[in-house]
Structure formats: structure tokens, C-alpha cells
Amino acid sequence: MARHHVNCTINGDHVDYLCDTSQSLLDVLRDELELTGTKEGCATGDCGACSVIVDGVLVCSCLAMGAEMNGKSIETVEGMASGNELHPLQRHFIDKIALQCGICTPGLLMASRKLLERNPDPSEEEIRFWLAGNLCRCTGYNNIVDAVKAAAAEMRGA
Amino acid sequence: MGRPPSPFGTMIKYEPKALHVIGGKPTDRPDAIDKVTGRARYAADINLPGQLFGKVLRSPHAHANILSIDVSAAEKLPGVKAVVTRDDFPDMEVEYAASGELMINFKDVTRNMMAREKVLYDGHPVAAVAATSEAIAKKALKLIKVEYEVLPHVINVVEAMQPGAPVLHDDMFTRGVEPKPEKPSNVALRMTSKLGDVEAGFKKADVIIEREYNTAATHQGYIEPHASVAHYTDGGVAEVWTATQGHFVFRAQIAKLLKMDISKVKVTPCELGGGFGGKNNVYLEPLAVKLSQKSRRPVKMVMTRDEVFRASGPTSGTNVKVKMGATKDGKITAAFAEMNYQAGAFAGSSLGLAAITVFTRYDLENVLVVGHDVVCNRPKVAAYRAPGAPMIAFGVEGVVDELAEALKIDPIEFRLRNAAKEGTQTHFGPKLARIGYIETLERAKQLDHLKIPLGPNQGRGVATGFWFTLGMETSATININEDGTASVIFGTVDVTGGMRSAFSMIVAEELGITADKVRAIPSDTSVLGFNFMTAGSRGTTAGSMAVVKATRNAIARMCEIAARKWGVDQDQVVFENGHCRPAGSNVGDFEPLSVPALAKEASYYGGTIAGHAEINVVNQGPGFGTHVVDVEVDRQTGAVKVLRYSIVQDAGKAVFPDFVKGQWHGAAAQGIGMALNEEYLYNDKGQMINAGFLDYRIPVASDLPYLHAEIVEVPNPNHPYGVRGVGEVPIIPPIAAIANAIYDATGVRVYEQPFSPPRILAALDAVAPKMAAE
């Protein structure tokens, strides 16, 4: 099987790896680079647990191929905090109890971060529709909506 | 469940007192930071040096005899290091054991993890392979030749009960029927339970409602697929890291299934990505251990989502008949239920639990419950949050709604007139101790929700739920460290992350220190005595009983240290507000000693301060809840939208109230999913056709409104802080509440769940000509 040599940037660091043609970006992150913060819930693009940001675009990493990441910039949950300083979304997810088991949390954090980049003051409805691709089975989503709103307010300086 | 309560069991009477920590908010939720940074380690995140990847070959048939299995070509594929089939596992005798809220039978467990004579459902494991890569393991599966003799299959519970139905097990003769039937059938068990005289009760009724309900099988839908990593050492010890709700129970099952000593199996529960009862059973674990033993390498196995749907979970689909009668003044005189529950491929549905929950919101004199546990060609059912209860509540709460309507009594008022209370005799045995059902109904009456006017095609529904709180074996150890901080090691699996906070808060309350000075640490199986799993809402309730006992042992040890230091008898020392003090002024004038001061002195006065508890918790108080929902029905599409949702529940005492509410939101969302969308769908070959999150649609954020939760606190009389189990009750009422709301919106009753758009349209069409004629 062909092995591809890929150079890319992950969370600001230059990374190079070898991967098989069949490996998804999710497989590469988890199995080759041991960045296991990105989770696999379905591997078919239905649950959003593997959400990452590639060149500014929110994607399901299970649907992107590892071999096509050459030259791209990838952001994962591991790069969200600045050192020991949590991102406001991370802090408010904890504070509002927007996570229980936590398996969907990395994907929800990446999706929420992208939402707030596009729309710094989203309504409840906008949050619910933007996050409709991220399944959570524990929370019923209430507290996730609250956490995103609280983080948005803090990030706006409101 | 499944065994009578022990006369040597432990309960601690409720101790009313002012609380400083419990009921507040912890300054730091111990599990959460690693979860938001991606550093929390779930089973699929574990990797061991030299590990292989294991994959399972699964049956494509719903029902077939296995004529032969040829693994020779797979074994020869480069990179394949081990293959296992039925021949690698010892057969098991019939032997029952508790596993979560359901009973298991080892004869069936070994056949469910790896088919022996037959495959009994689409997805049933037939062989497993360990190879140096996942790709090679998958290729090897294709090289395994299995010769099947395909048999007729049966999926539906009512069809499976018919005399001519394909029989799954030739040795299954219905238990609970005298004399023993001459022919085998799919009805594993017929059970009855009664109180009073139900026929006499119906004679007293002015109104009788009798209805039949059908529900679909639904999956727990945890986002984390099952995953296990096993390492069988050359010393004959198996180490397993896995996604489980009960590491001690899994250890016992692995040892039994592989004929190992329990002492040679160590199970470490990883951070759990959702369970809801579905991670109460071994699936991959024994296979991974056996593959590791054969290959002499660690083996990692992770299910795909397709495998999760086809071969784990789900809950029982059911057929239920409910008949209830009431007098004109709204008093229920008799209640009858027949419950036909799918068990899946092997006996053991949630029938027994459904029989306990069925009418246990009401104070009834005459009850008859009949139930059948029925096998069919589906995956063996697993517990799912209040197993069996949402389905029977759909029926009972629907009939109660119809009775209230027929008698022109408000549905909450009707329930109040019949509400179970302290002293109510249940049909299954015990009398209820102090409970909070009435309090939830009274609080529900005060909800602002009820004052909001409804528009066209909108309706409001009410339903209620009951669930017990399981006790069982529970252990904990507390160490008071040299600096006066406390480490508490607990044996229940922290399935949602709330337990670590709750135990820290409870120990802090006991020791008179702040919760941030207590670290609650999940155990592996090597550090504590046997613990039953996190099931039956027992995690925080029973777990905290062991934690309290252990802490009080450590406090006794601290009093001993103070007594030795002061040269007085130990009974002359008391522990109050975080300090050892002289019990009275006659003891002597000694400065109180704080926990850190005592910790510093411990070594000289005899050794480290620790406490532990190994108890069997009994007689825990059940929980009750009342839900109110508003829906809007789109008559063009048949879509039902939930507009408003309110949950009122008795928590006994909420240790961490915001977290308790979070669990209620999640359970109600699962119930809403059951009500509106979720169901297992099969083709005519008995293969599941919606084994993925695209086609098995669980609620997403835009499907749901804001869920309102209110906590009622009626203390559990047999817990020191009054805590009741909270996690399961709120999944029980949603199906029924939504069905009642759909009726309020449309004038049409629905008797088949889920209430998906095609079903709603059909139900509306069925009555449309009649309504037009009127």
C-alpha cells in the first residue's frame, strides 16, 4: 500500500507524517500522531465528535483524508488552550456543566469556536442550528447553549 | 436486582443537619478540565507498545446454523497473529449472575460474545482476528469461510410468541407455566404479580379504559463506541482497559468466561464516553484477552458505529396491554397490564423491572400484572436507563390520561387523588417508605409553564415516572494525607463525571474541610474490594454510603490520635467542625486539633490515618418525577415539535444541584428521541437497515427546546444526607407525556412509538373522515 509523506501545521507546530492512502485525517491524528483528543463516534460524518478546523474550515476529520493535508493548517482541541490558560469556551463549558461524559466535547468546542469566529453574538436558535451536526447524548444541549452564550459575551467584552 | 436484600446489609438513617458543602457548587469539577483539553483518556485512547488490532467477523444472517468455520486462509495472511472462534472458549453451564439491572446467564453470555451452534441475529460475532494493522485484520476477516444453513427468523415480539414461529432455542420451555410445556417456544418466561382482586376492582369502576401499545427497540446511543485494550502477560495475568460501567463485574465475567482466577484479571475502567446501561455487558473484552493470550501481544479492539447498533444494546421493543378502571370521583379501582418484552437473542429482557415500575406511582388495592420475556432474532437487549420503564409508562400514563379525560378531571389532580405515598403497598412486595411523588405533582401545578396559552395544533401533556435506587456491594477507601488533604478511592464507575465532584463534596462535609482539599479517585479492580456496577441510579447514592462509612472510620482514627496525644480515653474525644475536641470541660483544657494538625501527628501516634468500607447497601429510597410537555403538530408533514418541556423530580437531596439538573435534561432528551424518532428498522432478511447515526436519528440541538428542571427534595430516609438516585426517573415520562400532548393538540391518540411523521399522518388520516362527518 502506498505511503504518503505529508507536511502540515497542527496547532501551530510543523508536523510531518507518513500515512496510508486509506487513512482519514482522524486516523492520522489519533493513531499516527497520538493526538487522541479528537474523538471517533461514527466515522461517517454524522456525529461531529471528530470536528477539527482545516485552513479555517470546520470539518469532520473522519471524512478528510490524511494524504490530502499537505501544506494545510489543522487546529484540534489540544491547541485550544494557551498554555495553562483555558479558552473562554473551555472555561464556560466546565462552569455551565456543558459536558458530562465528555466524549462529544472536543468536537463541540471546535464547532463552537468556529461559530463565534463567524458570529460573535449568536442567538439561541443560531447556536442550536450551528451545533446540529454535533451529537451529545448526555446533556440535552441546554447547558451547551448556555456555555456558548456566556463565552460569546466574555469574548465580546460584554 | 435479582437477589433478595441481605439482612446484613447497610443503611444509614437520614441525619438532618445544616450543610456547608453539599447542595452547592464545587469550586473545581475534577474530571472536566482534562475533558475540555482533550487529555482525558477513554478506552480507545489507550495504546500499548507492540499492540495488535482486533476485528470481529459478524453474522450477516438473522438466524442460521453454523455448519463450519474455516480460518486457515486468514491465519496464513502475513500480519495476522491470532484468530479465535467458538473453539477457543469453553462452553458454560446455565448459571445466573447480576449484571447491572438485568440478570445474565453464562451459558448465553459466552454464546453472545461468540456464536457457538447458531447465529441468532445480524451482527452476531462468529470469529475474531488480531493483526498488525486494522487494514490487515479487516482483510483477514474476508478470508474466513463460514458455512451457514439459513433458518427462518422472527423479529417482532408478538409474532415470536405465536405457536408456528421459528424457534430460536430448542431447549427453551416457558418457565412460570405449569405443567411444563411440551414444546419449546420463544417465550422464556411467563410471570404474574398481583395484589387484591382485580376482577372485583373492575366491577366497582364507573369507567374502564383498555388499550394496546407497541414500542420499538431503541439504542442507548452513547457517542463512544465500545473499546477495549487487553494485555495477557507471560505470567498468566490479564490486564484490561475498557469502556465499562462496572470494572469488578467485568473482571468476574472475563475470569469466568476464560476459566481464569479472578485474582489474575485486572480491569481498569477508562473515562467513559456514555453508557446509560449499554456498557453493563462484556462484548469485546473476553475476545481481546484471548487474542492477546494467543498472539502474546497486547490487542486493541474498537467497535464501529455499525457494530454498536447491530450487536450491542438496545432496549426491549414491546407489546403492552393496559386496562384500568376508576370511579366517578376519580379513584382507581383496578389496574391490569400484560407486558410482552423482547429479550433479543437470549432470554432476559427488562420485564422484571417493568413489572416493578408499571403502576408504582399509584396507591392501588387491586393489581394484576402478567408478563412474557420473549426471544427473537435481534441483539440481546441491554439495560437502558430505567430499563423497560418508558415503554410501560407510555401505556399506563396514556390510560391514566384517558381516564382523567373521561371523568373530566385535570390529569395532575387525577394523579393526586391516586398518588402513592409513605405506606403504599406495592403489588411486588414492599411498602413504600417516605417518598416525594405528591410533592412533584404539587410543584408541577405551580409551574409557569402551565400558564402559557396554547395555539392551534398545539397541545399539553403530563406524565409521571417511578424508579428505584439500587444498593448492592460498594467499597471505598480514604487516606488522610500528611498535609491534611484527603484522597478518596471509590469503586463505582464515574459514568458522567459527577461522582468525583459529589464524593469530594460529601467527604468535605464530613471532615469540615473544603471540597478542593479532597480528591476523589476512580479505582481499578486491584485497589478495592468488589463493587457492583454503576447501574440502578446507585453510583452516587450507594457510593456515597461507602464513602461516608470510610470517612467516619478515618475520623475514629483521628480521635484515637487526639486521645493518645492528650492522654485521655478515645470516648472523651469528639470530632466537630473539622477538629478533634475534648468531649466536655471535665476532659481537660486541650486546643482542638484540625485535620492537618492530626495528619502531622499521625505517624508518632501509631501510623497513617485511613478509613475504608466494604458494605452491601440496602433499602434505598426510590425517586419520582412529573413531566409537562407542550408540542405542536404539523398536520401537513406529521412532524411533532416539542415547544416546551418541564421536569420536576424528587432528588431526596441534590449533592451538586446543577449537575443533577444536567442529568435530567439529558434523560428527557433521550426520552424525546424515543418518542419522536428512534427505532430499530429491519429488512425482510432480518438485517438492521438503519445502523448509523444518519438513519437512527438521535435528537440534535435544533430539535429541542430549552428543558426546564426543578428539584424537589424529600430526603431518602435511609441515606445519611437523604440522597436518592436521580439519573433514571427522567427518561420514563417523555414518551407518555408527548403522546398525551399530541392528543391534546389533535384529538387523536397514538398507540405506537415512535411518533414519527408517517405514523402521525396515518393517525390523523384515520380520523379525518370521521371528524369531517361530524
Interface residues (C-beta under 8 A of the other chain):
Chain A: M1 D20 S22 R30 E34 L35 T36 G37 T38 K39 E40 G41 C42 A43 T44 D46 C47 A49 T76 V77 E78 M80 A81 L86 Q90 F93 I94 I97 L99 Q100 C101 G102 I103 C104 T105 P106 L109 E124 E125 I127 R128 F129 L131 A132 G133 N134 L135 C136 R137 C138 T139 G140 Y141 N142 N143 I144 V145
Chain B: R29 D31 A32 I33 K35 V36 T37 G38 R39 A40 R41 Y42 A44 D45 N47 A135 Q220 G221 Y222 I223 E224 P225 E271 L272 G273 G274 G275 F276 V302 T304 R305 V495 T496 G497 G498 D658 F659 G662 Q663 H665 G666 A667 A668 A669 Q670 G692 F693 L694 I698 P699 V700 A701 S702 D703 L704 Y706 L707
